[in-house]
């Protein structure tokens, strides 16, 4: 019972942080006064149950108020509101994410200088720069000159404690002694990655870096996508699972080797600390390490340990130091899953053996289901089965990987021999996740999705109850029940399984007077470029073609005829990643788009010229033109359209948004050669949308035009159509052809149109 009381206090603290973050100052002050009055004047002896939670709510509100004040009232934040060009001296806080010629990382600011004045501060900024330095590493101090600005990324930067971004123009090393702890952790992580590359193949080494370090820059994107779809993405996020798996394995091995109880728990605690350090103190790993430390301490000193109290104390510690950690998806999923596991094991009576594994997996799913529903995420219904097979491999993979890396420094033949076990287990996980990723997910949109989530929850509860009252000996029927439950849930959402052909395809949707193009490769990976002006129509079109998820969503520019439909797609489909042009506009639709992406926790990539996004082995998107990379941004929003070339199954598709004359001139100045197989004609084929210069540079075989029949603008231009045909291109128009479907395979294109309905 005490454990549930502590958990309610943690919930009260979380509620206070949420209230403090979301309410305006006036409402917040009123709530603070009200709660303070209740706490001070309510009869204390009879109100323990009410007063203590109110105190924690009050504490949460105060903590987050202090955090908000430090973000919004600091000198850097004030300079950013005026887009000041400043010089900042600060410490790099993380390994920069590098993509082509750009670095992105958080910087802890020490001093900021502007117009001859210098201020000391302890704020944080998010640096984006093409002033590439390979020696930008965590713990080192740098002098950075650049343009400060307020976040265009909605709440994402705020929730990470930084309300300003810094577009850096010049970076140099500051004459300040580096933070030795951060530098040591960085060197250890990089050294481990290099050791993996020496022993394992590139694909397995990338996977091992993901599992052991949470580093995904070298992990195959297909592997990451497959893990996400079947509910296994946590194994490359260095979550609490890793800490628990390794420390549990150490305790078991210690018992087998006859090591004393005290010593094996001390060694397990040290190993858990090592995993935490290599994970760079991620919230979920920190939670598990704190719980494990409390558990080991209790065992060593002979005190009874309550897992719910340990979970609550870990939550208090993390949120007291950083209340904004509450908004971190990893923190939310980790604590929800841990609470679900602990409660399910308590309800089951902790019966031990194989049953505990299913209890834990079912409890974890029950714990995170509410968060999945709130975030509008799909439910990976195959998760119980995938985790049942994969979770037991994490401890051996981690421990085997660490030992292999250690011996690679001493004697490579022995390291190669030891690497066989973690390598085979890694291949097993990769192969299994690839197979299970083909099973559709239960969606949480509309009524069928909500019904499936409710049924799934009921099924998990019944499964726990059935296991609790059944014999210990016969575990196989219960595994079959879990498998049957997952398969049943696949059928509930009543969505089509989706495209399963062996060729890629491009569909230009007949979406009205707007633009929306869809790409899908032979592996089933999907890209949606713009969503047209009608959300209901684009959602219906996607379902008609059997689409169940969008791996990459692209917004070319934030005009209503391109962005409106994307808002509905985000509500109705799981979206893996967004490519965002980062246009500075006051348009409400664009801000709604950013808010929706933040609410759904969809990762967003700010587009820069030269970026190359790999969607799968056979598909990638290269950014050719983006407003963030221009020295002089055109005034016309159409000319700020992001231009990309998609490489899909041997076919090159040039996607041009609505770029017109001025923008095309700038584009061709950067890229005079734009050869492609398919050209998505900009701006509904308007008279100034296709210039002879663009056609000469691109030399398309097929030109597609998305345009409404009988529109009042006179689109498409007959002169433009004649020009395209004179260059030898086949012109396809949605106003006469309806949906335009191109089958793409090894550079070959076949055309299918439905005609107007």
N, C-alpha and C positions, 0 to 999 in steps of 0.2 A: 504493500500500500504506500509506503514511504516513497518508493520509486515514482509512482504516478503523481504524487504531490510535487516532487521535484520537477517532473516533466511539465506539470501545469505551470510552475513558476517560469520555466524556460519559455513556454508558450506565451506567457504574459509579457516577458521581456521582448520577445519577437513582435508581439502585437504593438507594444509601445514604439518600437523602432519603425514599424510599418506606418503607424499613425503619424509619427514625427516626420517621416519622409514625405508623405503624400498630402498632408494638410497644409494650408496657407498659414502664415504667421498668426493672424488674428484668431483663427479657430484653434490653433495649437496653444496659444496663450490661455484661451478659455478652458481648454481641456486640462492644461497643467494646473490652473487655479482650482478647477472643480475637483480633480483627483487629490490635490494637496489638501483641500478642505475636508474631503471625506476621510483621508488618512489621519488628519489632526483631530477631528471632532467626533468621529464614529466611536461608539463604546468599544474600547480595545479588547476587553476580556471575551466578548461574545462575537467578535468579528475577525478572528484570525483568518478564516477562509476567504474573507473579502479583502481585508486590508493588505495582506502580504502580496497577493496578485496585483493590487492597485499600485503598491510600491514598486513592483517590477515594471509595470506599465510606465510609471513615472520615470524610472531609471532609464528605460529604453528610449523614451521621448527626449530626455535630457542628453543622452549619449549621441543620438542622431542629430539633435539641434547643434551640438558642438561641432560635429563632423560637417554639417551643412554650412555652418558659419565659416569654418576653416576653408571650405571650397569656394564659397560665394563672395567672401569679404576680403580675401587676400589681395596683396598687391599685384600678383600675376593675373588674377582674375579681373581686376579692374583695368589693367593694361590691355588685356585681351578684348575687353568690350570695345576698345578704341582701335583694335587691330594694330597695336604698336609694334614697331620694329625694335627689338630689344636684344641685349646680350645676357645670356643666362649661364651661370656656373652651377653644375649639379652632378649628381651621381647616377649612373645608369643602374636601373633597378632590376633588369631582366635581360636575358639573351635576346638581342634584336631579331625580329622576324624579317628575314631577308627574301626579297623577291625581285629578281633581275637587278635593277640599279637602285633599289629603294630599301631603306632600313626603317623599321617602326619599333619604338620601344618607349617605356615609361621612364621619366627622369625625375629624381628627387632634387628639387631646386634648393640651392644654398644661398645664392645671391642673384639679383636681377638688376641690370643697369639700363637706364633709359634717359636719353638727353642729358648726360653728364651726372645723373643722380644714381645712387646705388642703394638698394634695400636688401636686408637679410630676411629670409623667409624659409618656411619649411613646407611649401606647397609641392604639388606634383603636376607635371605636364606630360602630354603624349606627343612624342617627337616623330615627325615624318620627314625623311630627308633622302635626297639622291646624292648627297655628298658622302659617298660610300667610304667607310673606313673598316677594314677587317678587324681592327683592334678595339672596336666598340664592344666592351664586355661588361658584365655586371661587376659592380664594386669600384670601377674606375671613375674618376672625375673628369668632366669635359667642359670646355667653353664653347657654347653654341650660339651663333647669331642667326636670327630669323624673325619671321612674322608670327606674332601671337594672335590667336583668334578663339572665340567661344566655340563650344562643341557643336558641330553639325550632326553629331551622332546620337541625338536624343539624350536619353539618360545613361547610356552605356558608360561614357567617360565619368559622369558624376558618380555613378555607383562604384567606380573603381578609384574614387577619391581624387579625380582630376577634372576640372571644368574647363580647361584650356588645352588647345593643341598648339604645337609649335612647328611651323613649316621651316625647317632649318636650311640655311644656305651655306653655312660654314661651320665645321667642327674641328676643334683642336684639343689636344690633351692638356688638362689643367695641371699646374704644379702643386698638386695636393696628393698626399699619400693615399693610395687606394685602400678601400675597405677590405682588409685581409680575409674576413670570413666569407663575404660574397665572392671574392676572387677565388678562394679555395674551393668553394662549392662549384663554381663555374668550371674550374680546371678539372675537378673530379668528374663532373657530368660529361665534359668533352672527352676526357681520357677514356671513360667507359664506352662512349660511342665509338671512338677509334678502335678500341679493343674488339668490340663486336664486329666492326668492319673487317678486321684482320682475320677473324676466325670464321664468321658466318658469311654466307653470300649476301649480296646487296639487299635483296628482298627480305630475307630473314633478319639481317642486321637492323634494317629500318623498323621492322616489327618489334624486335627486342628493345630498341631505343624507345619505342612508344610504350611498351609494357613496363620497362624498368625506370624510365625517366619522364614519361609523358611528352617526349619530343616527337612531334609529328611532321617536322619539316622534311625528314628523310623516309617517312612511312608512306608506302604506296597508298594513294587516295582510294583505290578500289577496295583495299583491305579495310580502311577506316569506314568507308560507306557501308560495306557489308556488315561490319561489327555493329554499326549504329542501327541498321534495319532489324537485326535479330536480337536487339537488346543487350549487346556486349560492348558498347562503346566505353563502358567504365573500365575495361581492362587496359585501355591505352590512355587513361586519365590519371593514373597513379592515385587511386582512390583508397578508401579505408580497407577495401578488399586486399590490396597488396600488403599493407602493414599486418593485417590479421593473418593472411595466408602464410607469410614468411615467418612471423613469430610463432604461429601455431605449428608449422613444420619443424622449427628449431626445438620447440618443447617436446614434440613427438620423437624426433631423432635423439634428443638428449636422454629421454626415458629409455629408448632402445639400447643406447650405449651405456646405460647405467650411471649417468651423471646425476649428481644430487639435485633434489628438487630446487633448492635455493639457487644453485649455480646455473641450472638450465633456464630458470626464469630471468635471472640477471642477464644471461647471454641473449635470450629472446628479446628482452627489453632493449639491449644495445643494438641488436639487428633491426628492430622496429625503428629506432632512432636513426640508423643509417638510411633506411628506406625513406624516412621523412625528410632527411637532409637532401638526399638525391632528388626527391620530389619537389624541392624548393619550397617546402612548408606550405603546400596546398591545403586549403581548409579541410577537405575530406580526409586527407592523410593525417593532418594535425588532430582531427577529431579521434581517429582510430588510435593514434599514438598516445593521446592523453588517456583514453579509455583503457588501453592496454597497460599503460604505466600504473594507473590506479589499481587495475586488476592484479598485476604482478606484485605491487606493493602490499596489497591486501593478503595475497597468498603468503608472501615472505614473512609478514608480521603476524599471520594467523587470524586476520579479521575477515568477517563475511563481506563479500562484495556483491552489490546490487548493480546490475548492468544499466538500469534506467537512471540510477543516481549518477553513475559514471558518465553516461551520455549527457545528462543535464549539466554536470559540472564542466564537461568539455565545451558545451555550448555557451555557458556563462563566460568561460575564459576567452573563447574566441570572439564573442560579440562584445565583451567589455573592452577588448583591445582594438577591435575593428567592427563597429556595428554595421558597416556597409557590407560586411561579408554575408549578411542575411540575404542579400540580393544576388549573390553568386550562385549560379545554377548547380555547381558542384557541391556547395554547402547544403543547398536545399535537398538535393537528391540523396546525398550521403546521410544526413540526419533523418530524413523520412524513411529511407531504407533500413537504417540501423534501428529506429524505433519500431518499425514493422517486424523486423526479425526478432527483436527482444520480446515484444509483446506476444508474438505467435508462439515462441518457445515457452514463455511463461504459461500461456493458455494450454499448450499441449502437455505441460508437465515435464518438459525437457527429457524426453524418453530415450534419447541417445541413438547411436547407430545411424543407418541410412535414412531413417525417418526424419531425423533432425535436419538433414540436407534439404529435403522437400519442404519441411516446415519453414526453414530459413528463406528459401527461394520464394515460396508463396507469400510469406510475410513481407519480404522486400518489395514484391510486386504490389501488395496491398498498401504498403507505405507510400510508394511513389505515384500510385494511380491518381490521387487528388491533384498532385502537382502536374501530372501529364494533362489532366482535364483542364486545369486552370490555364496552362500554357498553350492549350490547343494542339498538343503533340499527339501523334498516333501511338497506339498501344502495340508494342511488339509482342504479339500473343504467343510467339514461339519462344519467348524469353525463358520460361521455366525449363524447357527442354535444352535450349542452348546453354544456359547457365549450369544445368545439372551435369553436363559433360565437360564444360570448359573451366568452371571455377576450381575444381580439384587440380587443374594443371598449372594454375598461376604460381603457387608456391614453388613447385619444382622448376618452372621456367625461370623465375626470378633468382632463386638460389643457385641453380645450375648456370645461369648467365653470369652472376657475380663471380662464382668460382672459376668459370672459364676465362673471364676477363683477367682475373688475378694471375692464373697460370700462364696466360698469353704473354705476360711480362717476364716469366721465368723460363718456360720451356714449351715451345709451340706444339710439339707432337703430343704432349700430355693434354694441353688445352684443346687440341682437335679431338682427342678421344673423349674428353669430358663433355665437349659440345654436342655430342651425338644425341643425348637425352633432351636437352632444351630445344635443339633444332627439330627433332622429330615431334615433340609436343607443340612447338610453334607451327609447324606445317599442318598438324592435326587441327589446331584452332583455325588457321586460315582457310583450310579446305572445308571444315564444317560450317564456318560462318558464311562462306561463299554459297554453299548448298542451301542453308537455311534462309539466306537473304532473299531467295526466290519466293518464299511464302509471303503473301500479302499481309499487311498490318491492319488491325482493327482501328478505324478512324473515330475521332471524338467529335466530329462535326455533325450537326443536325441530329435528327431523332434516332436514326439507325445506329449512328456511332455512340450516342449516349446510352442507348439500350444495350449495345455490345459491352460497353464499359461496366454497366451495372451487372449484366449477366456474368461477366468475367469476375467481378468482385464476389458475387454470390458463389460462383464455382470455386474460387480460391478458399472461401470460408468453409464451404462444404467439404472440400478436400482436406483441410486441416482437421475438421471435426471427425471425418471418416478415419483418418490416420490415427487420431488420438484414441479412438475406441477399438481399434483393430489389433490383431495379433502382431507381435514383433517379427515373426519369422518370415512371413510371406510379403516381401516388399515389392516384388515385380508388378502385381496388379495396381499398386498405387502409382508407380511410374507410368503405367499404361493409362491410368486415369488422367494424370497430368498431361500426357501426350494427347489423349482424346479431347481434353478440355481446350488445349491450344488449337487443335485442328478445327473443333467446333466453332471457336471464335473467329477463325478465318472466314467462315461462311456467313457470319452474322451481318457484316456491314453491307452486303449485297452490292459490292462494287466489283466491276470486272477485274480479272487478274491482271490485265494489261498486255502491252505489246511484247510478244515473245519471238518475233521473227529474227532471222539471221542477217538482215540488212538494216542499215540506218535509214532514217527518213527525216524529211523536213516538211512541216505543214505550215502554210501561210493561211491563217484562219480568215474566213469571210466574217468579219467582226463589225462591219459598218465603216463609218468614216473615222478610221483609226488604224492602229497597227498592232499586230501580235503574230509572232513567229515562234514555232516550236521545233526543237531538234531532239532526236532520239537515236542513239547509236545501236549497233548490233548487240551491245552488252546490256541494253535497256536503260542506260544513263540518259537523263533528260535535262534539257535547257529550255527555259521559256524567256523569250526576249520581248518585253512589253506585254500589256494585257488588254489593249483596246479601251473603248469608252464605256463598255457595258459589262459589269461584273458577272451578272447572271449568265450572260451569253458565253463568256469565255470559260466559266466553270462547266457549263453544259457541254461545250465543245470538247474540253479535256476529257470529260467522262465518256462522251461518245467514242472517243479514240482509245479508251481503256487506260488512261493515264491515272496512276495511283499516287505519284509523288513527283516533286520537282527537285532535282538535285542542285541546279543552279538557276536562280531567277536573276534576270538582267533588266535594269531600267536604263533606257538610252538617254532620256531626258524627261523632266517632270511636267509635260503637258498632259492635260486631262485625257486626251485620246490615246495616250500611251500608259498612263499610270493607274487610271481608275480601276481597271480590271484586276490589276495586281493585288489591290487591297482585298478583293473577294477571294482570290486564289490563296492568299496567305491564311485566310480564315477557313478554307475548305480543304486544303491539301498540306501535307508536311513539306516543308521547304528546307533544303540542306544548307544553302548559302545564297547570299545576295551580292551581286556586283553593282555597286552604287556609283553614279557619276560624281556625287559630292557637289552638285550645283548649288550655288548660293541664291536662293529665291525666297520670297515671302509667301509663296503659294501654299494655302492650307492643305491641299492634297498631298504635297510632298512631305509636310510635317506629319500628317496622318500616316503616311507610308513609313516614315522613320519610327514613329511611336509604335505602330503595329509590329514592325520588325523587332524592336526592343522588347515589347510585351511577350512576343513569341520566342524570345531569346534566339533569334536566327542570326548566325554570324554574318557580318557584312564586310565586304572588301571594298575599300575606296579605290577607284580606278585611276591608274596612271599610265601614260603612254609607255609601252614596252612590257607591261604586265602580261604574263602568260599563265592562264589558269588551266590546269589539267583536270578534266572532268572524268576521264577514264583512259585506258590504254590507247583507245582509238579516237578520242575526242579531246580537243583543247580549244580555248578561246584566247586569242591574242588581241590586246587593246592597241589600236593604232592611233587613236585620237581621243583625248579626254580633257575636259576643261581644267582639271587640276594641274596639267602639265604645260599649259599654254602661258607664254609670257604676257600676251595681250589677249584677253578673253573677249570674243565678239559680243556685242550688245544683244543681238538677236538670239533668243533662247534656242531656236531650231539649230543655229550654227554652233551651239554648245553641246549638241548631241554627241554621245559617245559612239565612236565607230570601231567595229571589231571585225576580225576575220575568224571564222570558225573552221577548224580542221576536223572533219567528221567522216570516218570510213573512206579516206582517200579523196574526199571532195572538199573544195575550198568555197566557203559561203561568206560573202562580204555583206555585213549587216550595218546599215548606214543611218539608222534613226531617221531624223528629218533634216539632215545637214543640207544646206543650200549653197549658193554661190560663194560667199565669203569663206564659209567653213571649208568647202571643198578646195578652195585655193590654198588655204593653210594646210589642209590634210595632204595635198599633193606636193606641197613644199617639203613636208617631212618624208612622205612616201610616194615618190614619183612612179613606182612600179607596184601595182595592186592586183596583179593577175588573180582571177578567181573563176570558178565554174558557175556560180550562182550569185547574182546581185539582187539584194533586196532593195528595190528602188525607194529612195527617200521621199517623204512628204506626199504620199498618195499620187506620185507621178505628176506633180505640179509643173508648170512651164519652166520654172527655174530649178527643178529638182535634179535633173540629169543634164550635165554639161558634156560636150564632146570630149573635154579633157578627162573627165572621170571615166567615160566609156573607153577611151584610148588606153588609159592606165590599167583598167580592170579587165577588159576583153572578156566579158561574161558570155557563156553559152546560153544561159537562161536568165531572164529578168522577171522578177515577180513584183506585182503592184497590189498593195492592200488598199481598197477603195470602196466606198459605198455606191451602190447603184442609184443613179439619178440624183447625185449630190448637188448642192447649190453652188459649189465652187468651180464646177466645170472640170473636175479632175476625172481621169488623167488627161494630160495635154496630148492632143493628136500629133503635134509636132515632135514631142518627146518620144512617142511610140514609134513614129516613122524613123527618128534618129536611131533608136535602139535596133530596130529591124534592119536599118541600112548597115549597121555594124555586124550583122549576122547573128544577132541574139534572138531567141524565141521569147516572146513577151506573153506572160500569163497574168490575168487580172481577176481579182475576186469578184468584181461586179458582173463579170460574164461567166466565169468558171466556177464560182462558189469557192469552197475550200480547195486549195492547191496542195496536193500531196506529191512530194518528190521522193522516190526510193533511191537511196545512195549506197553504192557498193563498189569498192576498189576503183574509184574515180568515175564509175558509170552512173548515169542519171536516167531514171524512167519516170514518166509523168502520169499522174492520175488526178482527174478532177471530177467533182460530183455534179457540177452545173448548178445553176440557180434553182432554189426550191420555191 
